[in-house]
Amino acid sequence: VSPKPGTQDPPKDPALAHARTKMAAMQSRAALVRKASHSLLTGGEEQPSQQDAIGVIDLTYHTGWSKPCIHYREVGTEVWTPMPGLAFTEVGSGIFSAVIKGKSIEFVCNDGVPSGWDKAPANKNYFINNPGKWTLKNGKIEQQLSPPKPPTLVVATEVGSTTVCLSWNPPEGMALTEIGGYCVYRNGSSVYRGDATLQWVDKGLKGNVEYSYEVSTINVQGHESDKCLNMLVKTNVPGKPGPPVWLKVAGTSQQSIELTWKPPIDLGGASVTAYNIYRSLSTKDESAADCVGTIIGRDVMTGKDLDSLDWKDTDVKSGESYIYQVSAVHLPDSTMARSTSQAVLMEEIRRKASNSLLSVEDGENEGPRSEGVSGKAVAMLQVPRMGDTEPHILLQAFNWESCYNKNGWYKALQSSVANMKESGIDMVWMPPPSQSVDDRGYLPGEWYNLNSKYGTEDELRAVIKEMHGAGISPVADIVINHRCGQKQDDKGKWTIFKNPDWASWAICRNDGSGDGQGAESTGANIEYAPDIDHTNKKIQEDSKAYIKWLMEDVGFRSLRLDFVLGYGAWFQEQYVRSAGSPYAVAEYWHGDAQVLRNYITATKGQLAVYDFPVYYTLKNAIHSNDFSGLNCGGKLPGIMGCDPVRSVTFIENHDTCHLAVVGGKFGDNNQVCRAYAFLLTHCGIPSIFWSDWADRGADVSKQLKALCQIRKSIGVHATSRVNISASQGGLYAANIEGNHGSIAFKMGGNNWGPSGSGWEKKASGHDYCVWTKGGK
């Protein structure tokens, strides 16, 4: 029980600003701005439904007071209830209830006099941020959750002779924040109980056997739902191994193309000890490919099968493109050998082979080929790869008004490449490249027409070539969730698409226009352009071909996928993989790290995400000078703290800079520099917004350039270790390890300095400072 607050308003609590920010952060972008384009937003917010607008909060309060009251106000208003507040109704011994109309409230409880006050820990006010039933007991407030519901759309996405891969969607009508995990039952017995990941692989099964599967949901309070409908899955007949996975082009030169891959998920009931590599010209059918190589997939000395494979094709013609596939082989024989030494190894493998290997029939020895990947025998720009340890820095090289540059935006960028290189920028996110109905490029029409409001195709190719020469990887903004027709059909509908050519069959049948004849959308619907049916094989082929063309012909080296909420994550994973698995980041606008982790899992780790949880947390911390939210049990917030390899951190982009729903721009020059100092010295891949880089004046540009050069010198990368020394009101401090040295960083108004000797102050600004040891 804490002292009484003021007679009108309880003491102002910095947590209020955080609560408001959190409310926005926990909403998906579609919910926040559903009626406005993700990149054609007008700044207006969606009007809430009548049901959302009313809301009821039902609070059960456990206390020893006989006549307690609740003194509250609705979040977003300044009007508190008259003292002592609304009286609770007794519903049991020491148990009281209050029903309040509203969506979210800030409150304290008192004894009804009031002479005693019940506040949250650290002498703060309580917050309830959404309607529903809640319980307050012993200073802890919890929502009374409805019984959990079973997951939906449980499917077997991959079935082998020894494995079954199960996937499912979250329960309908159940918030993701309520989900603690899932439980899988096989033939009535529990075989898995895990976290909120939406996939699980059952291994070690017998072939040609029917298994029964059920899945239930476990909420965050540990309660289990009913099981979903029983699903029967029959495993494959033992025999052929499955196709190898994760095949990608790891490197190219004018003399060679290097491939890497992983063993099959399904080994077919026996080991895989060799692999065949097939090659065809990109203009030929993959089925006509020739076997151009065989490698051993086992350590002959230890008998252990290799878990990572690579092969280099040196029989290539400079400038030529090829398509590669790989197959797995149980037991090679000497006729497959490419050299005398390889024949000896194969014979040794056969001599030591297990009974399971020796029992494989000839027709089951080699498995199906993997999906093809393309490679071109050209000198390869050192491009970013997911998980590498290079000190990457991404620049978003456009803003909301760039398309209106009077001299042409591509020309403006070309003149800035030298400065980017000098600063250490090695990734540049370019605006959408294709012809578009809107000026900014986010309503694409003809994919293969590269003349846009940003400039001509020749100007685009020229700036990309300039970037290659500077060691900079251009990032293509891929907008393929929706597309605008170029002509009207005989009914006056805009369903005729050109370059590539489609018709109404390409539009989802539940598209808002009512013009679609395809399947239903696999994601969130939009209202400003036709939703494209990505279940259609033709559209899948065209999407893969378009991305490959942008990469191999135009010269982009990394990808940014726009509005990934709009179509299934499994398609996005396929599209990225078909392009050789370049570095790719997705625009999934959501402030809940678990939601983003689920998306990453659904893409099998092929895509990184923009770290919106870090954006919201850092913005609140900078504005409140309270940095406690940057330490989550010793880890950083968001994806930065749980999967930094797939975290692209930022403080502004072309959407957030003008959206009222996120509070407008990040902050003033001092706040912006402080935030970038944090991002550029920490793990993940930091992204700098063009307007911050170029339009905030010489002093800001100078500070950002110095911070970029420090990251490069010390070698801070996506997985650099961060040791947090302080995270509290007025101070955040941490030590960060790089490839070539260390960084000590602080921000906030309080004093702090690194311990030990050898530190050199390298950069400072308003309420931040950077020290280094080592570097190059």
N, C-alpha and C positions, 0 to 999 in steps of 0.2 A: 504494500500500500504506500503510495507516494503522496507528496503534498498536493494540495488543491491547486488546479490551474487558475488562470485569471477568471474574473467574474463573467467575462463575455466569451473570450476565445481561449482554449488551451494553448500552451506555448507552441509557437510555430515549430514544425518538425521538418528537417530537410528530407525525411523519408517521404513526405508528401510528393515532392517533385519526382522522386524515384518511383513512387507508386503510379503516378500518372504516366511516366515514361514506360513503366513495365506493362501497363494496360495496353498501350499501343504496341509494345514489342511482342506481346503474346498473341497478337492477332496476325493472321496471314495477310499478305499483301492483297490477295483477292478480296478478303473481307473488308479491308480498309478502303480500297479504292476500286471496287468491282465495276463501277459504272464509268470508270475513266481508264484510258490506256495506260499501261505500265510505263510508257514513254511518250504518251500524248496527254498527260494529265493536266487538268485545268486548275488544279489547286483546290477545287471544291470537294468536300467530304461527302460520302454516302450518307443519306439520311437513315437513321435507325428505324427498324420496324416498330410498330406500336407495342408489340410484346416485349421487345428489348428495352424500349423506352420506359415502360412502367417498372417491371422488376419487383420482386419481393425478397427481402432478407429476413430469414427466420432464425433468430439467435437464441440458443440455449445457454444459460449462464449458471455456473456452479459457484456458490459463494456462501460464506457464513453470515453475511448481512441479512437482516430480516426484511428490509424494504429497499432493495437496490434500485438504482436508476441508471439509464444510459444517456450520456450527454454526447450528441453527435451532430455531424453535418454531412451532407452529401458531397462527395468529392467533386470539385469543379465549382462549388458555390462557397460563399463566405458566411453563410447564415447558420449559426449554431442553434440548437434547441434552447429554450429558456431554462435557466437553472432550476432544479438540479437535473432536468432532462426528462425523458420518457420513463415512467415507472414500469418495471418488469412485473409480469404476472407469475405468481407462484404456481408451479405445476408438480411439485414434489418436495420432499425434505431437502432443503438446501439447493433446490433446482428451480430456476426461473426462466421465463420465456418473454421475448419481445419480438413483435413483427413490425418491420419497417419497410415502407415503400421506397424503392430506390435501387439503383444498380450497384453503387459502391459508396461506402461510408468511411469516414474517419471518426473514431470515437474513444471515449474513456468511460469507465463505470465508476459509480460512487455509492456511498451508503444511504443516499436519499436525503441527507441533512442539508448540504453535503459537508462532511468533515473529514472523510476518508476517501481516497481515490485509488482505483485499481488501474494501473497503466501497464503497457507492454515492457519487456525487459529493456534495460538501458534508459528507463524513464521516458520512453517514447509513447506515442499514441498508437492505438490499434487501427488496423485497416482491414476492411473486407472489400474485395475488388470485383465481385460478381454476385448476382442473386443466387439464392439457394439456402439450404439449411446449414447452420454453423454452430459450433460448440466452443465456448470459452471456459477453460478450466486451468487453474494453477498457472496463469500467465501465458498459456498456450492456446492459440486459436486454430481450429481445424474445421474443414468443411465436412459435413455429413454427406458422404457420397452415396449416390444411388447404387443399387446392386450392379456389379459389372456385367457387361454383355459379351457374348462370344464374338470372336473375330468373324469377318466376312470374307467371302471369295477365297476360301482355302483351296489351293491348287497344288498339284505336283508339277513343278516347272521343269524338272529334269529327272528322268528315271533311267537307271542303269541296271546291270545285273546284280550289283551289290549295294547300290545307294539309291535313295529317294530324296530329292530336294523339295521341301515344302515351302510355300510362300503364302502369305495371307495379308489382308488389309485390316487396319484398325476397326474396332467395332463402330457401327453407325450410332450417332447420337451420344458418343462418349468422348470427352475431351482427352486429347493426347496426354495432358499433364496428369490425368487420373490413372494412366496405365503404368503399372509397375513391371509387367512382363507377361509371358505366355507359357502355357504348359501343353506339351504334346503327349498324346496317348497313342500307343501302338498295340493293337489287339486288346484294348481295354486296360493296359498297364501304362503307367506314366514312365516315359523314357527321356523326357527333357523338361526342365523348368529353368527359364532364362529371363533375360531382360526384355526390353521393348523392341528388340530387333524383329523385323517382319519376315524372317527366313530361318530355316534350320535344315541341316542335311543329316539324314539318318544313314549311318554307315554300317558296314559289316553284315549286310543282309544276304540271304540266299537267293539265287537266281530262279526265275520262273515260279515265284511264290506270290500269292495274293496277300497283301497286308491291309489291315483296317486302321485308319488314322482319324483322330479327333483332336481338336485344339480348343483350349479354353483361355480366357483372359484373367490375369491376376491384377487387381488394382493396387494402388500405392499403399493401401492399408492392409494388404495381404489377403483380401477376400477373392474367391475364385468364382467365375461365372459358370453357367451351364456350358457343356461342350457343344461345339458346332456339329452340324450334320455329319454323320459317318461317311468317310470317303474311302473307297477301295482302290488300291494301286497294286498292279502286278509288275514285279520286276522283270527285267529282260532275261532272256536265256543266256546262261554263261557262255562266254566265248570272246568275241572281239572286244578289244579295248575301245574306249570312247576317243573322240578327237582330242588332241592336245589343246591346251587353253592358253590365253594371254599371249598369243603370237603377235609380235610387233616388230617393226623395223627399228633397230637400236642405233644404227648409224649408216651413213652412206659416204662414198667418195666417187671420184670418176673411175676408179678401178675396182670397187667392191661395194657390196650391200651386206650388212650384218643383221641377222635375225636372232631374236631370243624368244623363248616360250617356256611353258610349264607343262608337267605331265598331265594326262587326262584326269578328270575328276573320277571317272569310272574306269578302273583298270581291267574290268572284265573278268575278275576272279583269278587273275594271275599277274605276275610282274610284267612291266614293260622294260625291255632291255635295249631297245634300239628305236631309231626314228628315221623315216624317209622324208626327204625334202623334195617337193614338186615345184616346178617353175613353168610359167607360160608368159608370152608377151601380153601386155595389157589389152591389146586389140583382139586377142584370141579368147576362146571359151576356156574357162578354168578346167573343164573336164578333159581337155586335150593336153594338159600339162605333162611334161616329161619329168621323170625322177632324175634329179641332178646331184643328189647327195644322200649319204646315209651316215649317221653318227651312232656311236655307242652311248646308251643311256644308263650304264651301270659302271660303278667302280669295281673292276674285275678283282682287285686285291681283297676288298672288304665284302664284296657281294651286295653292297648297298646301292639301290637305285638313286639316280641323281634327281634332285628336286628343282633344278634350274638348268636349262639347256641353251646353247648358242651355236651358231654356225655362220660362216662367212662365205658368201658367193664371190669368188674372184674371177669367174668367167663371164664378165659382163662387158657391155659396150657403152662407152661414155655417152651420157645423155639419154640412154634407152630406159624405158619403164618396164617393170616386170611384176607379175603377180605370183605370190608364193603361198603354198599350203604345206602342212606337215601332217604326217600320219604316225601313229604309234605301232610298234611291232613287239609282239611277245618275245619271240625267239628268232634272231636272225640266223641265216646260214651263210656259208662261205660264198655263195653265188651273189650275195648282196654286197660283198666287200669291195671297197674302192681302192684298197692297197693291200700289199702282202701283210703288213703289220696289223691292219684292221681284220684281215682274215684270221690271223692268229688269235686275236682277242675274241672274235666271235666263236671260234672253236673252243676257247677256254670257258666262255659263258655257257656254251652247250654242255661241256663236260661237267660243270658244276651246277647245272640247272636242277631245280626242284621237280618233284613229281607233277606239280600243277602245271609248270611250264612244258614239260615233256608230253603232257596229255592233251595239249591244245592241238586241235585238228588244223590241217593246212589252210582250209578255207576260213578259219577264225583267227589266223595268226596276225594279220594286219587290220587295223581299225580304219574307220572312215577318216577322211582328210579334214583338217580344221578349216574354218572360214578363211578365205584368202585375204592377204594384206598386200598392198602395193608398195613398191620401192623404186626409186629412180637413181641411176648411177650419176650423181652430181655431187659436187662438194657440199657438205652439209653444214649449215649454220649451227653453232653450238646452241641448241634450243633447250628450253626448260623441260624437265621430265618430273613427273610426280615422284616426290621423295628424294630428289637429288639434294646435294648439300652445297649448291651454289648460292651466293647472296643476292637473290633476285629482287628487283624492284619494278613494279608495274606502274605505268603512267596511263591514266585514262585521257587520251589525247583529243578530247572534244568536250564541249558543254552544250547546254540547251540552245545556244544561239550560233554555234559554229557553222551551221549550214548556210548562214546568211553572210559569211565573210565575203566582202566585195571582190577580193582577189582570188577566191577559191581556197577552200580549207586545206586541200591536199598540198597546195603550193606553200601555204603558211607552215604546215608541218614540216615540209622538206627543208625549209630554212632553219628549223629548230633542231634538226637531228644531231648536229655537231654538239650543241649544248646538252642534249640528252645523254650522249655518249660520255662527255666530260664529267657529267654528274654521276654516272653509274647506272642510269636507266638501261635495262636490258630487255624489257617487255613493254610493248605499247599497244593498248587496247584502242583499236580503230573504230570509227562509226560504222554502222551497217553498210556494206559495200554496194548492194544491188539497187536497181531502180525501184522507186517507192511512190505510192500514192501521196504520202505525207512528205513534208520537206526533210524530216529528221531521220527517215529511213526505216521506221518501225512498222510500216504497212507495205511490205514488199510486193512487187508485182512480177516482173521478169527477173528471175534469179540470175541469169547469165548476161544481163545488161548491167554493166558496171558504171554507167553514166548516171550520176545523182547530183543532188544539190551541193554535195561536198566537192565535186569536181568531175573530170572526165576519167575514163578508164586509163588512158595514157598517163594522166597525172597520178592516179592511184598506183599504177605499176612503177612509176618513177620514184615515188616516195618509199615504196616497199623496197625497191632495189637499193636506195640510199640507206635504209635501215639495215639491210643485210650487210652492207659494207661497213657499217658501224658496229656490227655485232649485236644488233637489236632484233628481237623476235616480234614481228607484228602479230597481233591477236585479232582474229576475225570475229565479229559480232554476228552470230548465227541466229537468224529470225525465221524459224520454220514451223512454229506452232500454228500460224495463221498466214493467209495469203490473199491478195486481192485480185479478182478477175480483171482481165484487160478489155473484154468485150461482153456485150449483152447477148444472151441466147434468143431464140425465137419467141420466148415468153417475156422478153425484156428484163431478164434476170442476169446479174453480173456473174455468170458461172463459166465463162470461157477464159481459161488461163493459157498464157503463152510463155514458152521458153523457160521451163518445160511445159508441154501442152497437157492440160487436164480439162475436165468438165465437172458437172454437178456431182458425179460419182466420187470426187475427191473431197467433198464437203461433208462433215459429220451430220448425220440425220437429225441430231438434236441441236444443231446450230440455231441461234436465235433468228436468223434470216428465214428459216423454213425452206431453204432452197436445196438442202443437202440430201443426197441419196446414198451416202456411205454409212459406215457403222457409227455407233454412238462414240462420243469423245471419250478418251481414256484419261482425261484430266478436267481441270476447271474450264468452264466455258467463258468466252469473252463476247463483247457486244459490238466491237468496233471493226471487226474483219471476220471473214469466214474461217471457222475452225477446220483444220485439215485432218483427214482421217489417216492416222499413221498406222492403223492396222492393215491398210492396203499395201500389198507387196510392191506395186508400181511406185507408190509414194516413198516407200522405204528405199527402193533402188535409186530413185531420183534424188532423195535426200543424201544418201551416201555418195552418189556421183557428184553432187553439187559441192559437198564439203571437200571431197578429194580434189576437185578441180581448183577450189580456192587455195588448198594447201600446195598442190603439186605444180599447178600452172601459174596462178596469180602470185603465190609466194608467201601466203600467211603460214605461220609456224605454230600457232597455238589457237585455242578456241575459247569463246565465251558464248554460252547457250542462253538465249533470251527466254524469259517466261516459261520456265520448265514445269511450272504448275499445270500447264495446259495440255500436256500429253505424257504418256507413260514413261517412267524412268527407264524401263527396259529398252525402249527404243533409243533413248539418248545414249545408253551404254553401248548399244550396237553401233550407232553412228560414230561415236568417238573411236571405238575399237577398229572399225573398218578403215579409219583414216590413219591407222598405225599407232593408236593410243598417244596422240600428242597431249601436252598439258592442256587441260580443259577445266573451266570454272563455270558454275551454273548460277543464274539469277533466281534463287529461291528466297523470296522475301518473307522471312519469319524470324521472330526474336527468341524462339525456344530452341535451345541447342539440341534437345532430344529429337525434335522434328527434323532438323537438318541432318542429324546422325542417321535417322531412319532413311532419309533420302539418299545419303551417301551409300548406305548399305544396299539400297535398292539398285543403285548403279554399279554395284560390285566394286566400289572404290575408284571408278574410272573418272569421276568428276570431283573437283573441289567446289567449295561454296563461298560466296561472299558472307563474311562473318557478321551478320546482323546483330547477334547477341552482344558481341564486343562493341559494335557501333552504339547501341543503346546504353550499355553499361559505361563506356568511356565518356560519352556525352554527358551523362548524369554526373559522373565523377568530376569531370573538368568544371562543370558549371557550379557544383555544390562544394568543391574543394574537399570532398570526402571520398577517399580512395579505397574504402573497405571492400567495396564490391569487386575490386580487381583481384582479390585473393579468395579463391573458392577451395578451401581446404588445402592450401599450399599450391594450388594450380591457378592458372589464369582462367578467365571466364570464357564461355562460348566454345566454339570448335578450336580456337587457339589453345585452349587448355586440355582438350581431350583428343584431338586429332590435328595437330598443327600442320601436318603435311598437306591437309586439304582445307586450310584456312587462308582466305584472302581477306586481309584486314583493310578497313577504309574508314574515313570519317565523312566522306561526301561523294556523291555521284550526280549524274545528270537528272535523276529523279528527286533525290532527297534535298537538293539545294533549293527547290522551290515548292515543296509540298508542305502545306500547313499541318497535315496529319502527323508529321514527325517534328513539328516545331520549327520548320524552316531551316536556314543554314546552320551549320554546326556551331559557329561562334565567331568572335572577333579575331583579329590577327594574332593576338597573344594566345588565345585559347586554341586556335588552329595549329600554331607552331608547337605548342606544348603537346597536343594530341599526336602530331606527326613524329615528334621526338620519341614518344612512347612506341608507336608502330614501327618506326625505322630502326629501333634498337632491339626489337623483340622478335620472337619466332613467328612462323607463318610467312606469307608473302604480302608485304605492304603495297597498297594501291594509293597513288596520289592523284587527286582530281585536277584537271587542267586549270580550272579557275583559281585554285589555290596555288598551283605551280607558277602561273603566268600573270594573274590579274590582281594580286594583292599587294603589289609594290615591290621595290628592289630589296627591302630589308627581309621580307618573308621569303622571297626567292633565294636570297643569300643563305638564310638559315636552312631551308630545305635542301639546298645543294650541299651544304656542309654535312648535314645529317646523312644524306645519301652516300657521300664519300666515306664517312665513318663506317657505315654498314659494309661497304665494299672492302675497305682496308682491313677491318677486323674479321670479315668473313662470316657475319651473322646470317644464318640461313633458316629455312622453314622449321627445322627440328632443333635449333640451338637451345641448349639448356638454360632455363631461367630460374634463378634462385631469388625469391622475394624476401627482402629484408624488412620492409615496413609497408603496411597498407592500412591507413587510418585517416582520420580527419586531419587535413593539412599536410600529409606526406605519403608518397609512394616511393619506394626505393627497391632496386633489384640489381643483381649481377648477372650478366649474360655472357655465355661462352661462344666464341666464334672459331673458325678454322685457323685463324692467324693471331688470336689474342683474346682479350676480354674487355667488356664494357661494364662500367658502373653508371647507373642512371638514377636520377631522382626528379620528382616533380611535386609541386605543392609549395605552400608558403613557409613550411617549417624547414629548419636547417638540417642538413645531413651531408656526410662525406664518406667515401669508401675507406675501409680499414686496410692497413698494410702500406707498404711502400711501392714506388714505381708507377703510381698513377699519374696521368697527365690530363689536365683539363683540355678538352678538344672542342666543346661547343656549349653554349649556354644561351638562354633567353629568359623571358618573363616566367619565373617560377619553374624553370627546369635547368638541368645541367647534365652533361655527359663527360665522363672520364674514360680513358682507355689505357690498356697495357698491351704492348706489342703492336701488331698490324704490319701491313706491307705497303 
